[in-house]
Amino acid sequence: MKPNGPVIRAIRKARKVSLRWLQDETGLDRGYLSRMERGLIQESGDQQVERVATALNVPPDVITQEE
């Protein structure tokens, strides 16, 4: 899956949660999450995207890009 970093960041900020909170909720490294939000991770495993989507309470297709 290709994560849509700007959308992930916008949802996280709208919910007023930090990267540290997202790290705690997903079990993913904060640096990895930061790179994902900045668009530096072009391809991510389904499980990682699903963890982020679950933590942000959105369907996975909301935070992924069509290719």
ABEGO torsion letter per residue (X at the ends): XBBBAAAAAAAAAAAGBBAAAAAAAAGBBAAAAAAAAAGABABBBAAAAAAAAAAAGBBAAAABBBX
